[in-house]
Amino acid sequence: MKIIKLAIAFFFTLNFVNAQNSRIEWIKQEGGNSEEIGCSITSDDDYIYNTGVFADTCFIGDTVLISNGLSNMYISKYDKESNFIWVKQFGGNDYVRSMFITHNNAHIYTTGFFSDTAYFEDTTLISKGYYDLFITDQSTDGNLNWVKQIGGIESDQGYTIATDSYNNIYLSGAFQDTVNFGDTTLISYGDYDIFLAKLDNTGNVKWVQHSGGKGTDLGLSIISDNSDNICLTGYFEDTAVFNDTLLFSLGFQDIFIAKYNNSGNLVWIQQAGGDWGAYGSSITTDDSDNIYITGIFGGTAFFGNDTVVSNGEFDIYVAKYDSSGKLLLIKTYGSAGFDHCKSIVTDNDFIYVSCNFQDEALIEDTLLLEQTSHIFQFSNTGQLLDIIQTGNYYRNECIIDKRRDVYVTGAFYQTQIFGDTILTTTGFHYDIFIAKIIYNNTGIEKIEIDPKIKIYPNPATSYINIESDEDAIISIVNINGQLLKQYLFVKDKSEKTFDISSFAPGLYIIKIQTESKILSGKIIKY
């Protein structure tokens, strides 16, 4: 093999946010002549499941739903090419609202709350107070396995639900006054208090934890990590007790991030917030049990040792904690108005956040229009990579599947543009939408810059693998043209794994020179 000296110079300007890293693959509109809202979405290997609420008459797929009361709920199923499979309706003579949906081992779980009388197929539930919460278990063909009711003399609401590897169910939300969870009676310390309950897969309560104080305290989002610990976020006002830990709000309301073991014992709790108030709206974890949360804050807020200041009334934030509760990063974005963040998901390499902005917002070099919703894509180190608009000002929810495709649901009104598709409602009310978003990173886990040469994974965190049928000199340079590393690659003899852990996060150029040609490609380091 000839050894060739390389002189390489590259000069680039790159704006990740405007790089068109994403596109809307498809979008569906469902609705009728009144208010219809997609509230939550989940997916398994082959299908997606959507839940939400509707009033009056609603058309979903080829099915016409007619509300029995002020508001009914639906659960629908589609394949991942947007084809409608089935829809189920649960309702009553007053108000039934679904809040969150998840799946586990061919079971679909939903939680929410209802007033007065509600009908779940052959089961009739009657509220004991103003609102009672419910949990449903359905098979993937839509059949109802069971429904459970929990309630007391006032208002009790289920906001979030999750499962663990043992098929247990975890539920959180808020209750007023007195409520019974199986044989356990909880009495509120003030207005609304937080509950965290563990149920077996038949809906029987195994334990319940009670947290709160004299103000309004809500558990808004829950997730189980790889070790079957339970992570919960939401907000509390004034003072609140979590097991034996007493927290004092820094402002009107503060964020809490709590980690419990699967026996219900508090492992640790962190708070964040400031003078105007803040809350945690969504929480997720990665394979290393790092924790990601999103929500909003106003004024000056404190996250660990970091201080952030909102641009307007309320801004969005994205925060990352390690498994012991140490803050690793905090990012904030906002307009001059009241902005919202609904959900956060991760596939370990990337973070996806659904958010909306009341006024125009300049996010790095990208101007977002007023009254718009978006999905932000970040690297797992907090670098903003992509922004895609998903309708107008509504709190949409997103999820990600194993193929790294993102699905989002929510609501829109009047005329909105989603990628190349224009959707219009029939009046001044909300319709449901469900969309699939494709990201370029889903297709470049193994890059072929030549049929005989492969580089993977890409993006990468610590190493890259190179496969080649030829001997080569491999050079890695940064975007300023600086040579960082150079390797002599001998086919079937050289190490095929190359360490890039010392590189700073960013874009790099890899150049491969053989006896007959010179090839180059881009890699991203996180």
ROFI-924604 format. One record per residue (C-alpha): x, y, z. Coordinates in steps of 0.5 Angstrom, whole numbers. Layout:
ROFI-924604
<x->X	y->Y	z->Z>
...
END
This chain:
ROFI-924604
<x->0	y->0	z->0>
<x->2	y->7	z->-2>
<x->3	y->12	z->4>
<x->0	y->19	z->2>
<x->1	y->25	z->6>
<x->-6	y->29	z->6>
<x->-7	y->36	z->6>
<x->-14	y->38	z->8>
<x->-18	y->44	z->9>
<x->-25	y->45	z->10>
<x->-29	y->51	z->11>
<x->-36	y->51	z->13>
<x->-42	y->55	z->16>
<x->-47	y->51	z->18>
<x->-54	y->52	z->21>
<x->-57	y->46	z->24>
<x->-64	y->49	z->26>
<x->-65	y->51	z->19>
<x->-62	y->44	z->16>
<x->-69	y->41	z->14>
<x->-67	y->35	z->19>
<x->-74	y->33	z->19>
<x->-81	y->33	z->15>
<x->-88	y->31	z->16>
<x->-89	y->24	z->13>
<x->-97	y->24	z->14>
<x->-102	y->28	z->17>
<x->-109	y->26	z->19>
<x->-115	y->31	z->21>
<x->-121	y->28	z->25>
<x->-127	y->32	z->28>
<x->-134	y->34	z->27>
<x->-138	y->40	z->28>
<x->-136	y->42	z->35>
<x->-129	y->42	z->40>
<x->-125	y->36	z->38>
<x->-118	y->35	z->42>
<x->-112	y->30	z->41>
<x->-110	y->29	z->48>
<x->-105	y->24	z->48>
<x->-101	y->19	z->44>
<x->-97	y->12	z->44>
<x->-94	y->7	z->40>
<x->-92	y->0	z->40>
<x->-88	y->-4	z->34>
<x->-93	y->-3	z->29>
<x->-99	y->1	z->31>
<x->-100	y->8	z->34>
<x->-106	y->9	z->39>
<x->-109	y->16	z->40>
<x->-114	y->19	z->46>
<x->-118	y->25	z->46>
<x->-124	y->28	z->47>
<x->-130	y->31	z->43>
<x->-137	y->34	z->44>
<x->-143	y->33	z->39>
<x->-141	y->29	z->33>
<x->-134	y->27	z->31>
<x->-132	y->23	z->25>
<x->-126	y->19	z->26>
<x->-124	y->14	z->21>
<x->-130	y->11	z->18>
<x->-134	y->12	z->24>
<x->-139	y->17	z->27>
<x->-138	y->18	z->34>
<x->-144	y->22	z->38>
<x->-143	y->25	z->45>
<x->-148	y->23	z->50>
<x->-146	y->29	z->54>
<x->-142	y->35	z->54>
<x->-136	y->31	z->53>
<x->-134	y->24	z->51>
<x->-127	y->21	z->50>
<x->-125	y->16	z->44>
<x->-119	y->12	z->44>
<x->-117	y->10	z->36>
<x->-112	y->6	z->33>
<x->-108	y->7	z->26>
<x->-102	y->3	z->23>
<x->-96	y->7	z->22>
<x->-98	y->9	z->15>
<x->-104	y->13	z->18>
<x->-109	y->7	z->16>
<x->-115	y->7	z->21>
<x->-116	y->1	z->24>
<x->-121	y->2	z->30>
<x->-124	y->7	z->35>
<x->-128	y->6	z->41>
<x->-132	y->11	z->45>
<x->-133	y->12	z->52>
<x->-138	y->17	z->55>
<x->-144	y->19	z->59>
<x->-149	y->24	z->61>
<x->-144	y->30	z->63>
<x->-136	y->30	z->62>
<x->-131	y->25	z->61>
<x->-124	y->27	z->59>
<x->-118	y->22	z->58>
<x->-111	y->25	z->59>
<x->-106	y->20	z->58>
<x->-105	y->14	z->54>
<x->-99	y->9	z->55>
<x->-98	y->1	z->53>
<x->-95	y->-5	z->55>
<x->-95	y->-12	z->53>
<x->-101	y->-12	z->48>
<x->-105	y->-8	z->54>
<x->-107	y->0	z->52>
<x->-108	y->4	z->59>
<x->-111	y->10	z->59>
<x->-113	y->15	z->65>
<x->-117	y->21	z->66>
<x->-123	y->23	z->70>
<x->-131	y->24	z->69>
<x->-137	y->27	z->73>
<x->-144	y->24	z->74>
<x->-145	y->18	z->70>
<x->-140	y->15	z->65>
<x->-141	y->8	z->61>
<x->-135	y->4	z->59>
<x->-138	y->-1	z->55>
<x->-142	y->-6	z->60>
<x->-139	y->-2	z->66>
<x->-143	y->4	z->69>
<x->-139	y->8	z->73>
<x->-142	y->14	z->78>
<x->-138	y->19	z->81>
<x->-138	y->20	z->88>
<x->-136	y->27	z->88>
<x->-135	y->32	z->83>
<x->-130	y->29	z->79>
<x->-127	y->21	z->80>
<x->-121	y->19	z->76>
<x->-121	y->12	z->72>
<x->-116	y->7	z->69>
<x->-118	y->3	z->63>
<x->-114	y->-3	z->60>
<x->-116	y->-5	z->53>
<x->-113	y->-10	z->49>
<x->-110	y->-8	z->42>
<x->-116	y->-10	z->38>
<x->-120	y->-5	z->43>
<x->-123	y->-10	z->47>
<x->-124	y->-7	z->54>
<x->-121	y->-12	z->59>
<x->-123	y->-8	z->66>
<x->-124	y->-1	z->68>
<x->-123	y->2	z->75>
<x->-126	y->8	z->79>
<x->-122	y->12	z->84>
<x->-126	y->18	z->88>
<x->-128	y->21	z->94>
<x->-133	y->27	z->96>
<x->-130	y->32	z->92>
<x->-125	y->33	z->85>
<x->-120	y->27	z->84>
<x->-117	y->27	z->77>
<x->-112	y->22	z->74>
<x->-107	y->26	z->70>
<x->-101	y->21	z->68>
<x->-100	y->13	z->67>
<x->-94	y->9	z->66>
<x->-92	y->2	z->67>
<x->-86	y->-2	z->69>
<x->-82	y->-8	z->67>
<x->-86	y->-13	z->72>
<x->-93	y->-10	z->68>
<x->-95	y->-6	z->74>
<x->-98	y->1	z->73>
<x->-97	y->7	z->76>
<x->-102	y->13	z->77>
<x->-101	y->20	z->79>
<x->-106	y->26	z->79>
<x->-109	y->30	z->84>
<x->-115	y->30	z->89>
<x->-119	y->34	z->94>
<x->-121	y->33	z->101>
<x->-122	y->25	z->102>
<x->-121	y->19	z->97>
<x->-120	y->12	z->98>
<x->-115	y->8	z->94>
<x->-117	y->1	z->96>
<x->-116	y->0	z->103>
<x->-112	y->7	z->104>
<x->-116	y->13	z->105>
<x->-112	y->20	z->104>
<x->-114	y->26	z->107>
<x->-112	y->33	z->103>
<x->-107	y->37	z->107>
<x->-110	y->43	z->103>
<x->-114	y->44	z->97>
<x->-111	y->39	z->91>
<x->-106	y->34	z->94>
<x->-101	y->29	z->90>
<x->-102	y->22	z->89>
<x->-98	y->17	z->87>
<x->-101	y->10	z->86>
<x->-98	y->3	z->84>
<x->-103	y->-2	z->81>
<x->-102	y->-9	z->79>
<x->-104	y->-11	z->72>
<x->-111	y->-13	z->74>
<x->-112	y->-6	z->77>
<x->-112	y->-7	z->84>
<x->-108	y->-2	z->89>
<x->-101	y->-4	z->92>
<x->-99	y->2	z->95>
<x->-101	y->10	z->95>
<x->-96	y->16	z->97>
<x->-99	y->22	z->99>
<x->-96	y->29	z->98>
<x->-98	y->36	z->98>
<x->-99	y->42	z->103>
<x->-104	y->47	z->104>
<x->-104	y->50	z->97>
<x->-105	y->47	z->90>
<x->-101	y->41	z->88>
<x->-101	y->37	z->82>
<x->-97	y->31	z->79>
<x->-97	y->32	z->72>
<x->-92	y->27	z->69>
<x->-89	y->20	z->71>
<x->-84	y->15	z->68>
<x->-81	y->9	z->70>
<x->-73	y->8	z->69>
<x->-69	y->2	z->67>
<x->-69	y->0	z->74>
<x->-76	y->0	z->75>
<x->-75	y->7	z->79>
<x->-81	y->12	z->79>
<x->-80	y->19	z->77>
<x->-85	y->24	z->78>
<x->-86	y->32	z->76>
<x->-91	y->37	z->77>
<x->-92	y->43	z->82>
<x->-93	y->45	z->89>
<x->-95	y->52	z->92>
<x->-93	y->55	z->98>
<x->-90	y->49	z->102>
<x->-91	y->41	z->101>
<x->-89	y->35	z->104>
<x->-86	y->29	z->100>
<x->-85	y->23	z->105>
<x->-81	y->26	z->110>
<x->-78	y->32	z->106>
<x->-81	y->39	z->107>
<x->-81	y->44	z->101>
<x->-82	y->51	z->101>
<x->-84	y->54	z->94>
<x->-79	y->60	z->92>
<x->-85	y->63	z->88>
<x->-92	y->62	z->87>
<x->-91	y->55	z->85>
<x->-85	y->51	z->84>
<x->-83	y->45	z->80>
<x->-81	y->38	z->83>
<x->-78	y->32	z->81>
<x->-78	y->26	z->85>
<x->-75	y->19	z->84>
<x->-78	y->13	z->88>
<x->-76	y->6	z->88>
<x->-82	y->1	z->86>
<x->-84	y->0	z->94>
<x->-86	y->7	z->94>
<x->-80	y->10	z->98>
<x->-77	y->17	z->96>
<x->-70	y->16	z->94>
<x->-69	y->24	z->92>
<x->-73	y->30	z->91>
<x->-71	y->36	z->87>
<x->-74	y->43	z->86>
<x->-73	y->49	z->81>
<x->-77	y->55	z->81>
<x->-77	y->63	z->82>
<x->-81	y->69	z->83>
<x->-87	y->68	z->78>
<x->-88	y->61	z->78>
<x->-86	y->54	z->75>
<x->-88	y->47	z->73>
<x->-86	y->41	z->70>
<x->-91	y->38	z->65>
<x->-87	y->32	z->62>
<x->-81	y->27	z->64>
<x->-78	y->22	z->61>
<x->-71	y->18	z->62>
<x->-66	y->15	z->58>
<x->-62	y->8	z->58>
<x->-57	y->11	z->63>
<x->-63	y->13	z->68>
<x->-62	y->20	z->66>
<x->-68	y->24	z->67>
<x->-71	y->30	z->62>
<x->-76	y->34	z->64>
<x->-80	y->40	z->61>
<x->-85	y->45	z->63>
<x->-85	y->53	z->64>
<x->-82	y->58	z->68>
<x->-83	y->66	z->69>
<x->-79	y->71	z->72>
<x->-72	y->69	z->75>
<x->-72	y->62	z->76>
<x->-67	y->57	z->80>
<x->-65	y->50	z->77>
<x->-59	y->47	z->82>
<x->-54	y->53	z->82>
<x->-56	y->56	z->75>
<x->-60	y->62	z->74>
<x->-65	y->63	z->68>
<x->-69	y->69	z->67>
<x->-75	y->69	z->62>
<x->-76	y->73	z->56>
<x->-83	y->75	z->57>
<x->-89	y->72	z->62>
<x->-87	y->65	z->62>
<x->-82	y->61	z->58>
<x->-80	y->54	z->56>
<x->-75	y->50	z->59>
<x->-71	y->43	z->58>
<x->-67	y->40	z->64>
<x->-63	y->34	z->64>
<x->-61	y->31	z->71>
<x->-57	y->25	z->72>
<x->-60	y->19	z->76>
<x->-58	y->22	z->83>
<x->-61	y->28	z->82>
<x->-55	y->32	z->80>
<x->-57	y->38	z->74>
<x->-53	y->37	z->68>
<x->-56	y->42	z->63>
<x->-62	y->47	z->63>
<x->-64	y->50	z->57>
<x->-69	y->56	z->56>
<x->-73	y->59	z->50>
<x->-79	y->64	z->50>
<x->-83	y->70	z->47>
<x->-85	y->76	z->50>
<x->-92	y->72	z->51>
<x->-94	y->66	z->55>
<x->-91	y->60	z->52>
<x->-92	y->53	z->54>
<x->-89	y->46	z->53>
<x->-93	y->40	z->54>
<x->-88	y->33	z->53>
<x->-81	y->31	z->52>
<x->-79	y->24	z->50>
<x->-72	y->21	z->48>
<x->-69	y->16	z->44>
<x->-62	y->16	z->48>
<x->-59	y->20	z->42>
<x->-64	y->26	z->41>
<x->-69	y->29	z->45>
<x->-76	y->32	z->43>
<x->-80	y->37	z->46>
<x->-87	y->39	z->44>
<x->-88	y->47	z->45>
<x->-92	y->53	z->43>
<x->-91	y->60	z->43>
<x->-96	y->66	z->44>
<x->-92	y->71	z->41>
<x->-86	y->72	z->35>
<x->-80	y->68	z->38>
<x->-73	y->68	z->35>
<x->-70	y->62	z->37>
<x->-62	y->62	z->36>
<x->-63	y->64	z->28>
<x->-70	y->62	z->27>
<x->-76	y->66	z->27>
<x->-82	y->63	z->30>
<x->-89	y->66	z->28>
<x->-94	y->68	z->34>
<x->-99	y->63	z->36>
<x->-95	y->57	z->33>
<x->-93	y->50	z->36>
<x->-87	y->46	z->34>
<x->-83	y->40	z->36>
<x->-76	y->42	z->38>
<x->-70	y->37	z->37>
<x->-64	y->37	z->41>
<x->-58	y->33	z->42>
<x->-57	y->29	z->49>
<x->-52	y->34	z->51>
<x->-57	y->40	z->49>
<x->-55	y->43	z->42>
<x->-61	y->45	z->39>
<x->-62	y->41	z->32>
<x->-68	y->42	z->29>
<x->-75	y->46	z->29>
<x->-81	y->44	z->26>
<x->-88	y->47	z->26>
<x->-94	y->43	z->28>
<x->-100	y->48	z->28>
<x->-102	y->53	z->32>
<x->-102	y->55	z->39>
<x->-104	y->49	z->42>
<x->-101	y->44	z->47>
<x->-99	y->38	z->43>
<x->-96	y->32	z->45>
<x->-91	y->27	z->42>
<x->-88	y->20	z->43>
<x->-82	y->17	z->39>
<x->-82	y->9	z->37>
<x->-76	y->4	z->36>
<x->-75	y->7	z->29>
<x->-74	y->14	z->31>
<x->-80	y->16	z->28>
<x->-84	y->22	z->32>
<x->-91	y->22	z->32>
<x->-95	y->28	z->35>
<x->-102	y->29	z->37>
<x->-106	y->35	z->39>
<x->-111	y->40	z->36>
<x->-112	y->46	z->31>
<x->-117	y->51	z->29>
<x->-118	y->55	z->22>
<x->-113	y->54	z->17>
<x->-106	y->51	z->18>
<x->-100	y->49	z->14>
<x->-97	y->42	z->16>
<x->-91	y->41	z->12>
<x->-94	y->41	z->5>
<x->-101	y->40	z->7>
<x->-106	y->45	z->9>
<x->-112	y->43	z->14>
<x->-118	y->47	z->15>
<x->-123	y->46	z->20>
<x->-131	y->47	z->19>
<x->-132	y->53	z->24>
<x->-128	y->57	z->29>
<x->-127	y->50	z->34>
<x->-121	y->45	z->34>
<x->-120	y->39	z->30>
<x->-116	y->33	z->32>
<x->-109	y->32	z->28>
<x->-104	y->26	z->28>
<x->-98	y->27	z->25>
<x->-92	y->23	z->23>
<x->-85	y->26	z->23>
<x->-79	y->23	z->20>
<x->-72	y->26	z->22>
<x->-66	y->25	z->17>
<x->-62	y->22	z->23>
<x->-67	y->16	z->23>
<x->-63	y->13	z->16>
<x->-56	y->15	z->18>
<x->-54	y->10	z->23>
<x->-50	y->7	z->18>
<x->-47	y->11	z->13>
<x->-45	y->9	z->6>
<x->-40	y->14	z->3>
<x->-38	y->8	z->-2>
<x->-41	y->2	z->-3>
<x->-35	y->-1	z->0>
<x->-34	y->3	z->6>
<x->-39	y->4	z->12>
<x->-38	y->9	z->18>
<x->-43	y->8	z->24>
<x->-46	y->10	z->28>
<x->-47	y->17	z->26>
<x->-49	y->21	z->30>
<x->-44	y->18	z->35>
<x->-42	y->19	z->42>
<x->-36	y->15	z->44>
<x->-33	y->11	z->38>
<x->-34	y->10	z->30>
<x->-34	y->4	z->27>
<x->-31	y->3	z->20>
<x->-32	y->-2	z->15>
<x->-28	y->-2	z->8>
<x->-26	y->-7	z->3>
<x->-19	y->-3	z->2>
<x->-13	y->-1	z->5>
<x->-14	y->7	z->7>
<x->-11	y->13	z->11>
<x->-17	y->15	z->15>
<x->-17	y->23	z->17>
<x->-22	y->26	z->22>
<x->-22	y->34	z->21>
<x->-26	y->39	z->25>
<x->-30	y->44	z->21>
<x->-24	y->49	z->21>
<x->-20	y->44	z->17>
<x->-16	y->42	z->23>
<x->-13	y->35	z->23>
<x->-15	y->32	z->29>
<x->-13	y->24	z->28>
<x->-11	y->20	z->23>
<x->-11	y->13	z->22>
<x->-7	y->7	z->18>
<x->-13	y->2	z->16>
<x->-10	y->-4	z->13>
<x->-16	y->-9	z->11>
<x->-17	y->-15	z->16>
<x->-12	y->-13	z->20>
<x->-13	y->-6	z->23>
<x->-18	y->-5	z->29>
<x->-24	y->-3	z->26>
<x->-27	y->2	z->32>
<x->-24	y->9	z->33>
<x->-24	y->13	z->39>
<x->-27	y->20	z->39>
<x->-29	y->21	z->46>
<x->-25	y->26	z->47>
<x->-28	y->30	z->41>
<x->-32	y->36	z->43>
<x->-40	y->36	z->41>
<x->-41	y->38	z->34>
<x->-40	y->36	z->26>
<x->-33	y->33	z->23>
<x->-31	y->31	z->17>
<x->-28	y->24	z->16>
<x->-24	y->23	z->10>
<x->-22	y->16	z->7>
<x->-16	y->16	z->2>
<x->-15	y->9	z->-2>
<x->-10	y->8	z->-7>
<x->-15	y->9	z->-13>
<x->-20	y->15	z->-10>
<x->-21	y->20	z->-4>
<x->-28	y->20	z->-1>
<x->-31	y->24	z->5>
<x->-37	y->24	z->9>
<x->-40	y->28	z->15>
<x->-40	y->25	z->22>
<x->-44	y->28	z->28>
<x->-41	y->27	z->35>
<x->-45	y->28	z->41>
END
